[in-house]
Amino acid sequence: RIQGGHARAHERGLIEEAMLAKRVASPTTSRALYTTNRSMRASTSANVALPRRRGTRASTRIQGVGKSISTPRGVLRAHTRHARRCATARAASTSNEGGNDGELNAAVLRNFLFPALAGALFGWDIGISSGALENITASAASGGGGFALTSIQSGQFVSASLFGALTASAAAGAGVGDRLGSRKELILAATLYLVGSVASSVAPGFEPLVLAKLIYGLGIGFAMHSAPVYIAETAPSSLRGSLISLKEGFIVGGILLGYLASEGVITADGGWRQLSLEATPLIGLLLAGAIWLPDSPRWIASKSGDGKDTRDEAREALVRIREAKSDVEMMKIDEELEDIFMAAASNNSSAGGSGAMSLFDKKYVRPLYIGLSVVLFQQFTGQPSVLYYATQTFEAAGWSVEDAANVSVILGIWKLFMTGIAVSKVDSLGRRPLLLGGVSIITACLFALAALNTPGEVQTTAQAQASVAAIFLYVGAYQLSFGPIAWLLVGEVFPSKVRSAAVGLATLSNFGSNFLVSLFLPTVQETVGLRGTYLGFASVGVLALASIYFTVVETRGKTLEEIEAELMQ
């Protein structure tokens, strides 16, 4: 008699063994087989019948279950697989061997740390930009090693990294990321980071400095494309949400470190050159780590077919990723590997290519909308504008000019704290509750800020203090919702066949919308006033709430293959 988890393991063994028929069955049946496999996992009894070649038939009856499975000739007997499944379930229930599913061990931390460092170096560039710009002009004024910049040149310096990130995101989405794989793309990003940092520190003039910033920005684009993909494809499903969300914490931490480093050299002659070099030890660590990491088994399976060499390569990578040693752990490796190759076979047998143009196929509309909408709403709910006017709000609330100037550091610490809460809750509460709750608070804060800013009137001290509270609440809610979870969903919802192109488009959309908001924000504020600006962003917040409620699925605890099967139904 089979009960509980043993029954699930038993049925899964029957179904997945049947799925091995893809090696000899017609490729056009692969997606139907894969969908059947996923839907059957919710049940402990089912009949599975696979299309067979003309003139061939084999039937296996599993004693004690009473189910017959018809398969093409040459398929391994289902009860062999069934026995292995039951052995795995029994061993897992009676031994702590193999009980590390979802355990935060050294291998999980290693696979996360290096992509997260790529995000921290993105944050570092944001954090040092304003301090470096101020130091460049101050050094020039004192006759030191700086440059006298016009307002246009100042804008070029600040936006060079963003332009590079946009360019790299477009290239990654157009196929570069798909061909390289997320690990090699991380190596490329680290190399560009290193070249850009060193070139910035020795730039003899303004034009070479802007070029160096652009090269660093190319590294940002490739890093922000590859990091969420690598973490999503290698993390255990029970920890994936926490780890991708923690990557956002690394970005915020990098920004905060950049702010603090800038304060230390802001008055030093040529201090901007020092700022450029201070990141090189971390860049070197990222480069070494990316070279050492294994490729993603999902990328190997999607690019190299289903031959023995490919399976051996993917299995070796998965063993390294999971640090599997015991027999039970190796059985689990084989099960996970079978899932990966079944999903890859299903994708490869479906019509259409894997490039950027295939993204707009009707079958990808749902995951594409979810991924793109969250990154666009992330920017169009006004995060840049709220922070843009934060300093003057703090001054109106009675803060000294010096204290108000340090608002970036204060908000950075607050953002880091709230990101930590999001990391601790995203895999227990889920994505949807945090998104819906956080965006609701964001929208309420935007309406409050609009009400506290009367056109043509200077804020009273009480209104300004209430605005400060609203800003802190807004930033905290953002870090619980859009900040980490938008990028988490980007790494989860896209099907493996178009994941690289889709993440590239999402990254491009994020950087592009950030650029547009920053570019037109002063003009919009001048035209409709601060109240009108906040009301506009609040209206977008209402749309975001409706969109999230009706379209975003809960991905907590699901494998990437299960998420894909759900969204592709």
Secondary structure as GFF3:
##gff-version 3
##sequence-region A 1 569
A	DSSP	alpha_helix	4	19	.	.	.	ID=ss1
A	DSSP	three_ten_helix	20	23	.	.	.	ID=ss2
A	DSSP	three_ten_helix	27	29	.	.	.	ID=ss3
A	DSSP	alpha_helix	30	40	.	.	.	ID=ss4
A	DSSP	beta_strand	58	61	.	.	.	ID=ss5
A	DSSP	beta_strand	68	71	.	.	.	ID=ss6
A	DSSP	alpha_helix	78	94	.	.	.	ID=ss7
A	DSSP	alpha_helix	106	141	.	.	.	ID=ss8
A	DSSP	alpha_helix	151	171	.	.	.	ID=ss9
A	DSSP	pi_helix	172	176	.	.	.	ID=ss10
A	DSSP	alpha_helix	177	201	.	.	.	ID=ss11
A	DSSP	alpha_helix	206	234	.	.	.	ID=ss12
A	DSSP	alpha_helix	240	265	.	.	.	ID=ss13
A	DSSP	alpha_helix	271	278	.	.	.	ID=ss14
A	DSSP	alpha_helix	280	292	.	.	.	ID=ss15
A	DSSP	alpha_helix	297	304	.	.	.	ID=ss16
A	DSSP	alpha_helix	308	322	.	.	.	ID=ss17
A	DSSP	alpha_helix	327	349	.	.	.	ID=ss18
A	DSSP	three_ten_helix	357	360	.	.	.	ID=ss19
A	DSSP	three_ten_helix	362	364	.	.	.	ID=ss20
A	DSSP	alpha_helix	365	380	.	.	.	ID=ss21
A	DSSP	alpha_helix	383	388	.	.	.	ID=ss22
A	DSSP	alpha_helix	390	396	.	.	.	ID=ss23
A	DSSP	alpha_helix	401	405	.	.	.	ID=ss24
A	DSSP	alpha_helix	407	425	.	.	.	ID=ss25
A	DSSP	alpha_helix	431	451	.	.	.	ID=ss26
A	DSSP	alpha_helix	461	480	.	.	.	ID=ss27
A	DSSP	alpha_helix	482	493	.	.	.	ID=ss28
A	DSSP	three_ten_helix	496	498	.	.	.	ID=ss29
A	DSSP	alpha_helix	499	551	.	.	.	ID=ss30
A	DSSP	alpha_helix	560	567	.	.	.	ID=ss31
###
